[in-house]
């Protein structure tokens, strides 16, 4: 879908704060509130998948996060993706180009749980290799 410039600007504002009212969005974009509602309706049909909650980095006391790269048997891709999807600790899964096949973001309450989750991932049928990168601190995150 080809987006108009005003739609791109609206999406940029929503990425920063999806709770902004239509009136406030209209003021920032110099558009009528009714125009914003119309644009939102169109974007929700074609582009916007969902609105969600983004937790503050220090909202959880013992939050442990880790990027994990995975090399896998291509014949087991669907099984691995389904298993990862069914793990509530896996926040994000992406296929990537290069020497690895998948990258995931894992979130647990503490490092002991992280260890168990990483072991479970490494033991999945078709996973050849994993490499874990514990996140020490987040400087910023625009992802929902």
NORUR-V801162 format. One record per pair of residues at least 12 apart in sequence whose C-alpha atoms are under 6 Angstrom apart, sorted by the first residue. I is the first residue (numbers start at 1). J is the second residue. Records with the same first field share a line. If there is no record, write none. Layout:
I=J / J
This chain:
22=36
54=144
62=109 / 110
63=109 / 110
64=107 / 108 / 109 / 110
65=106 / 107 / 135
66=105 / 106 / 133 / 134 / 135
67=104 / 105 / 132 / 133
68=103 / 104 / 131 / 132
69=102 / 103 / 130 / 131
70=100 / 101 / 102 / 129 / 130
71=100 / 101 / 128 / 129
72=126 / 127 / 128
73=126
76=126
89=106 / 107 / 108
90=105 / 106
91=105 / 106
92=104 / 105
